[in-house]
Amino acid sequence: MPSKYVVTPIESGCYYHIFNRGVDKQNVFFCKEDYELFTIKMEYYLNPVCDILAFTLIPNHYHLLIKVNEDICPMEFLHQFKRFIICYTGIINNRLKRSGNLFTKPFRRVKVFNDEYLRNLILYIHLNPQNHEVISDYSIYEHSSFRLYLKSNSKSKYDWIIKEYFNDLENFIYCHSQKLDENKLKDLTIE
């Protein structure tokens, strides 16, 4: 089970659940534009070093499922991730006339060890806004990758994930509509 006191090392070519929340559980997204800014900066800084396979942004925290690129050394990934968070934090701090950390340190990460784990993690990430009662229906939540999966085409990474882990889009949607077994997720996160 992950510990908030032990930092999981990053390895090239591996999948990770990355998550973090605001300092003192405070919000890190204050308006719609903040969610958009975070997503833009996330893609800008992280796409060169990893594939972002799923994400959700909640007012006081975020969840990402990523696969670190095979040809990227772990330090390069960590450097890019740090730049991403510093950039987002700087913009928010400047706008809100505040200083200091926006997120707790270090960001938490859990290595994904098998296919069932990965599949359940995708469901967990997409259902997170509904589980936290941010919205009553996860499928219409704007700040999640769920809707990107629905728009996927045969050339997108989302289509590959749907085929590999859910067989087809219909089953992907069906799996999301089922009650998630929280016991399968105890080792996935610290909440």
Helices and strands as residue ranges (DSSP letters): E 15-21, G 23-25, H 32-46, E 50-58, E 61-68, H 74-96, E 108-111, H 115-131, G 138-140, H 146-150, H 157-161, I 162-166, H 169-177, G 182-185
